[in-house]
Amino acid sequence: MRDIVETIRRDQMELVTGSPADILVVQGGPGTGKSAVGLHRVTWLVNNEHFRAQDILVIGPHQRFLDYVGQVLPTLGTRDVNAVQLDRLWEGRILGTDSPKARLVKSDERMAAVLRRRVESDFRPEALDALTVAPSFEGDEPAIVVTAGSTTLRVPKSEVLALLDQAHAGEGPFRERRDRFRGLFVDRLLQELADIAPRRGQAGTIRRDLERNRRVERLVERVWLSPGPREALRSLYDSPDLLRDCADGILDEDEQAALLRPRAASADADPWTLDDQVCLEELGVLISGDTPPRYGHIVIDEAQDLTPMQARSLQRRCAVGGSMTVLGDLAQATGAHIPTDWDQLGALLSDHGDWSVAQLTTSYRVPAEIMEFVAPLARAVAPTLPYPQAIREVGADAVRTVATEPWKLLDDTVAHVARLRETSDGSTPRSVAVIVPDDSDWLDAISRRIGELGELGDTGERNHEAVSVLAAAQAKGMEYDHVLVLEPATIADRGPAGLRQLYVALTRSTQSLTVLHTAPLPEALTGSGDAPSPTAHDAQPEGGGVGSLPRIGTDVRVEVVARAPGGRYKVKPLSPVIDRPLVLTVRHGSVPPLRGEKLDCWVFANETTQTVLTASQRGRSPISERMAGRYLSALEVLGELIEADGDVPDARSRLSELQGMANRILRRDQADWVDVLHLFGDPDRERLGVLRGLAATTNRALKEGAFDAGRLAEGLAASGWAEPLAEARRDLRERFDAAAKPDSDGADPTALTQPDDKEEVQMTTADTTAAIPVGTTKDGLLRALETAAGTDRACKKHEAVRHALKASLLWADLQPADSPVVDVSCATPHGLFLYEALGAGCSTYADLRSGATRLLEINHTLPAPADRLYLVLPEPPAEDWSADTIRDVFRVDVIWRGPAGWGGEKAEIAFGASGE
Ligand SMILES: Nc1ncnc2c1ncn2[C@@H]1O[C@H](COP(=O)(O)OP(=O)(O)OP(=O)(O)O)[C@@H](O)[C@H]1O
C-alpha cells in the first residue's frame, strides 16, 4: 500500500479525521482505499492524541494482512499499535472445524441466548427438596439443618428458597451471585445461632467455619452448580435433553442436531473450533465475568465477514467511551453469515448504540478494464451496492482469459508467471500473484515449480521480485501488480460464497489480470443468463435426472444457432428434446462450429439458467480396470477405518484417493470424471463437497493421531454417504467381476478385489520370466506398441541406453527383463518397475510427453499395473522443467544417462534403492 497523504481525496480525508466518538462503518468496493483510510486514521488518532498507540487494536483477516499493517504503520510514523488476526483473538487452540450448518448456528446471535440458558440451567432450587428434613413438630416447616459444633441450626426451606431467589435475581455473573447466596445463607445461620446460643464464640471465626461447613458446601453445590465454560459447553453439545431445554423456542430441531457432538476423553482433546472459542468467551463472561482486555479504539478490516457472535465479542473489547472504525465491503462477504446490509453488525458492534455508514466509491487499485470485466459478477453478488468507478485505465491488455487443457494448466501457469515477471523494467519490482481454488493440489505444485523457476535464475536480476501463490480464501485484502486466477469456475463452485470469493480474487491487481481456465467461465462472470443466486449456481440433478435437468453425460444431437458470449455457441436440440437453453462450449484451439452445423455432443454441466454441452470426448472414458482397483480401495476405506478403529493399511493414501474422486467430478478434469459421477449416483456439488470434507477431516485426524472411530461413524451416517459408497462398491465389483471372467480379457481379478495384495502378486514374480508382463487380449494396442518398440530398437542410441540401464540393474543385483513391448521391466524390493527408453535426440518436452503416454499404454496392457514408471533418456532433457512436469502430470519419472552416470531426481530409486 502506498502512502496516500498526497493524493488523498476529500471523502477519504473526512473519514480519516472523523469524530472518534462512535462506530463508523466504511463501506466500499474493492480497492476504494478502506484499509488505507483505516491505517491513516490510526495515525491521525495517535498524532492528535485521541488515543495512545497501545490503546488501539487493529484486527485483520490473516497474517499476510498483518505483515502489511506492520510495514505500513511505521512508514506513517506510528508504532506500538496492537494488530491481530481475527481468528487469533480468542484464547484456546483451534483443534477442529465445524460443518457449515454447525458453524451457522454457533455463530448466530441466538446462540448467546442459548448459552445464557445453559448457564442458568445450573441454578436448581428444586434440588432443595432432597436436602430438607421433615418437620420436627406439628405446625413446623421442612427445614435445612446444619450442625455447628454441638449446635443444630434449622432454617426453614421457604426461607432458603427466598434467599436463593434474592441472590439469583441480583446483578452480576453467575458465580458472583452464587457466592452471594452462600453469604446470605451463612448470615441466616449466624442469626439462628445467635438466637439459640447467644454467648457462643466470636462471630468472625464461626462465620468462616460455617462457610466451610460440609453441609453448607453440599447444599450450595447441589442447588447451584458451577461448571466452568468448557464443561458447560461440552455438556450442552453432548446431551440432547439439556440442549433441548436450553434451545427450546430458539433453535429448531435441525439446528439443535447440528450442535450435537460426543465429548472426547478430556476437554483438552475436544475438537474446539473457532466458533466454540467465541462461545467459550461468552460463557466465561456469563459465569465469572471474565472480560477480555479493552481498547479505546478498534479498527476492524474486512468486517463484512464477522459473525454476529464475533461482533458481540468485539463490542466487549471496546472500552467505555471507546470507538471503532469498521471497514468492509458487503459484496466481498464470504463468512458463515452473509449480510446484505450493515444493520445487524452495526447494532451488535455498537451494543445497539450509535453507528453510521459512509461509502467510498472510487477504486484506486483496480484498472477500469478489469472493473468492466468483473462488473457482471459484481451485479450478481451485490445487485444493490454501488459499483466503484476506477480512477485509471491501463490499456486493452489488462485482462486476458486463456482457455487451456487440464494437463497443460501447470505449464501454462508457469509460462504466464514468467511472462508477467518479464513485464518489469528491471528496476521497479513487480509483484505477481497466482490465486488458485481453495483446497486444491495446485498450491503446492505451482509453488514448487515457481520456486524452481527462481532458483534457475532464468530471469537474472529480477529474481527478488515476489511471486505469491495463494488460495482464494487468502486473497482478501491483498494487492499485487499482476494477478493470475486459475479455474474461476472451481472457485465459484466452492460453497455459497464461491462467487464472492471469485469477486475478491479477480479484483486484487493494479495492472493486469490473467484468467486461466479449463472449465467454462462461470456464467455470472461472462454475464450470460440472469444473475444467479449463489447457492443455485451450477445445480445438478439429484439422483440422475429429476426435474427438467438433463443428466450429465447424456448424448445430445444439436444444431448450432449462433455465437454466444464467453466463446460459447447457442444450439438447439435435435434429439432428445431438452426443454431449457443449451450452449455449446468449444475447447480452446479447436475448429469453431458453423451456424447450421449439426453436431453430436453431450451434457457437460447444468448451470442455473442453461445447460452446457461439449463435443469433446474428454471426460467420458469409462473407469479403467487399473483405476477401478484404486477406486475400490478408496471406497472401502471409511468402513474399514470404523471397523478396525483406525488400524488400516495405507489409509491416508486411500482417503486422498477418495477425496480425489470427488475432486475430479468437481473439477471435471479427468478422463473418467463422468463415469465416477454416475458411480456415486449423480450427487450435486454440495454433496460432493461433503464427501471431500469427510475424507479430508479423517485424513487430518489420522495424521494428527486424533482419529476417533465413533466420530467417523457418526460423521459418515450424518453425511448420507454410507449407502452411496456401498452402492458404488457393489457397482464397481459387478462391472469388473464380469470383465474379469476368463473369456473377457484375462485380467487378474485379485488386482481389483484385493488391492492390498497387489504387492504380494508382484513379489512372487521375481524370477526372470515372470517379471516379463504376459500378453493380454488387447491385441490391437499390443500390436501397435510392439511395432513402435521394434522401430525404436532400430536406433543405436536407444539400444545403448536400454542396455546401459539393464547393466546398471544387474550391477544393483536385480534381474531386468524385457519383452517385444516392454523395453525393460524389473521386479525390485519396492515392486515392479517399468522403463521405456527414448532414442537419439528424443529429449524435448514433446518427446517426453509422447514417451510417457506410450509408457502408460504399455502399463495398461499389464495384468496388474507397475508400481513405478520411468522414461530413460540417452541425454538430459532439453528443457529444465520438463522432467518435473512429466512426473506431476503423468506420474512418470525421468532419468538419463550422462557422462558421470545416471541423472534425474532420486535416480537411485530407479535401481532399487529405498529413497530414504
Ligand atoms: N487517494 C488515494 N490515492 C492514491 N492511491 C490510493 C488512494 N486511496 C487508496 N489508494 C491505494 O489504492 C489501493 C487499494 O487500497 P486499499 O487496499 O486500502 O483498498 P480496500 O478498499 O481496502 O480494498 P479491498 O476491499 O479490495 O481490500 C492501495 O494501493 C492504496 O494505497
The ligand as an ORCA input file, in Angstrom:
! r2SCAN-3c Opt
* xyz 0 1
  N      -6.451      8.605     -2.517
  C      -5.674      7.677     -2.998
  N      -4.716      7.965     -3.882
  C      -3.912      7.024     -4.381
  N      -3.959      5.742     -4.051
  C      -4.894      5.376     -3.184
  C      -5.800      6.299     -2.602
  N      -6.597      5.625     -1.770
  C      -6.209      4.321     -1.810
  N      -5.192      4.185     -2.655
  C      -4.487      2.939     -2.979
  O      -5.424      2.018     -3.513
  C      -5.041      0.714     -3.174
  C      -6.200     -0.011     -2.546
  O      -6.444      0.496     -1.261
  P      -6.940     -0.418     -0.094
  O      -6.193     -1.697     -0.053
  O      -6.990      0.413      1.111
  O      -8.409     -0.734     -0.624
  P      -9.571     -1.558      0.062
  O     -10.787     -0.750     -0.099
  O      -9.192     -1.944      1.437
  O      -9.641     -2.806     -0.891
  P     -10.224     -4.283     -0.677
  O     -11.638     -4.170     -0.259
  O     -10.108     -4.861     -2.020
  O      -9.364     -4.945      0.327
  C      -3.834      0.824     -2.263
  O      -2.664      0.662     -3.027
  C      -3.926      2.242     -1.760
  O      -2.652      2.756     -1.425
*
